[in-house]
Amino acid sequence: MSKYLADRMSKLGTETAFAVGAEAAELAAKGVKVYPFHLGDLNIPTPKHIREAAFKAIEEGKTGYCPTPGIAPLRDALAEDVGKARNLNLSGANVSVQPGGKPVIGKFIMAFMNPGDEVLYPNPGFPIYESMILFHGGVPRPYGFIEVEDGFALDFEAIERQITPRTKLLIYNNYHNPTSASSDDGEMERLAELCLKHDLLVLSDESYFDILYDGKGKSISSIPGMFERTVILYTFSKKFAMTGWRLGAAIGPKELVNHISRFNVNDESCTSHFVQWAGVAALQGPLDEFYSMMATLKERRDVAVDLLNSMKGVKVCRPNSTFYLFANVTEAMDNLGTKTVEEFRKKVLDETGVSFTTRNHFGSPLPDEKQQYIRLAYSGINVEDIKEGLSKMKELLG
Ligand SMILES: Cc1ncc(COP(=O)(O)O)c(C=O)c1O
């Protein structure tokens, strides 16, 4: 009944990585062993004390509506935890609880972007940025990354070249999905300078802030002058292995986050009440299961990086953050006689069962891109299967 469809629906994008998941599931249903490197989900359970807190909250009757911007204990706990980790002086008033991190993207754009406003956003990057900018009538201004010796660096030339008097917002995702790029202090300060100079409002997507193998995380919000113009996207999904619980927050100056909470009233009234109590337990409870998850992820990373680098025509760095590997397969594609990265993906999947996404699942490729990349997530696959799957891929590629 497409005659009923609103015109704006033609501008709504999607997360095409889910389609790869469906394809892999179809193959698995036929009895083929699939090695799932495609989705950024975890095959590690939510820590026990968090699960127990949710049961307890249900038993205690925390099952009704609750305040629109979140329950006070969770807003206060987030203010304390996020403030401490990022060197910010926060109170509960700086926090708007959300059903996941993802809703912060659309709500931020709706609250602060007028049709025709230009928005800088990472590409390759989380595909929902581009989808939401286009859907709400903004002008997408993608910026990419440059492959350097030990990872990826922001392409400042692309950022600066695209700033015009109509540029209003910048989306920054550190640590970055899909490249795993992590800004050093110099890069982050240079970006902050640009935001201050051009009066840009920032959405700082910090979904992977805690998925850091060495060192201490840093937020752009903590650079002098930046807190006032930054909304942090916070999520429980990755740090606490809570992807399906749907719990996150927008955190920043209260004049900004209050506007984001206005969408809560219109959309979902409140985030699931008992899930918020589980969030309090997550922030205030022990971190042993988090540390053990990080050790597991690190082992998986190392096994996968070594195997990938042993394949002919494949090159990947050993990232210090996230659970993604963004491998350069330009030469491997040539060796295999595949013309497009999608053809490469299909061939590897069909012949080995190794399932991954490609650069093309993370925004429309930019015209000057010459190198080809695939993204492997090691969050949802154990070490034995990483070894088995990537050994099969090595047999195929040489
Ligand atoms: C960069 C980035 N931002 C936001 C999200 C949204 O996560 P969630 O809605 O589960 O908090 C994800 C999830 O994979 C992500 O990779």
The ligand as an SDF file (V2000), in Angstrom:
LIG
                    3D

 16 16  0  0  0  0  0  0  0  0999 V2000
   29.1930    4.0150   17.0260 C   0  0  0  0  0  0  0  0  0  0  0  0
   27.9480    3.5170   17.6390 C   0  0  0  0  0  0  0  0  0  0  0  0
   27.0610    4.3940   18.1390 N   0  0  0  0  0  0  0  0  0  0  0  0
   25.9120    4.0060   18.6980 C   0  0  0  0  0  0  0  0  0  0  0  0
   25.5960    2.6730   18.7870 C   0  0  0  0  0  0  0  0  0  0  0  0
   24.2850    2.3070   19.3960 C   0  0  0  0  0  0  0  0  0  0  0  0
   24.3510    1.4040   20.4140 O   0  0  0  0  0  0  0  0  0  0  0  0
   23.1430    1.1860   21.4440 P   0  0  0  0  0  0  0  0  0  0  0  0
   21.9070    1.7650   20.8400 O   0  0  0  0  0  0  0  0  0  0  0  0
   23.0480   -0.2820   21.6360 O   0  0  0  0  0  0  0  0  0  0  0  0
   23.5290    1.9140   22.6560 O   0  0  0  0  0  0  0  0  0  0  0  0
   26.4530    1.7080   18.2680 C   0  0  0  0  0  0  0  0  0  0  0  0
   26.1160    0.2800   18.2930 C   0  0  0  0  0  0  0  0  0  0  0  0
   26.7410   -0.5840   17.7200 O   0  0  0  0  0  0  0  0  0  0  0  0
   27.6630    2.1430   17.6810 C   0  0  0  0  0  0  0  0  0  0  0  0
   28.5550    1.2780   17.1590 O   0  0  0  0  0  0  0  0  0  0  0  0
  1  2  1  0
  2  3  1  0
  2 15  2  0
  3  4  2  0
  4  5  1  0
  5  6  1  0
  5 12  2  0
  6  7  1  0
  7  8  1  0
  8  9  2  0
  8 10  1  0
  8 11  1  0
 12 13  1  0
 12 15  1  0
 13 14  2  0
 15 16  1  0
M  END
$$$$
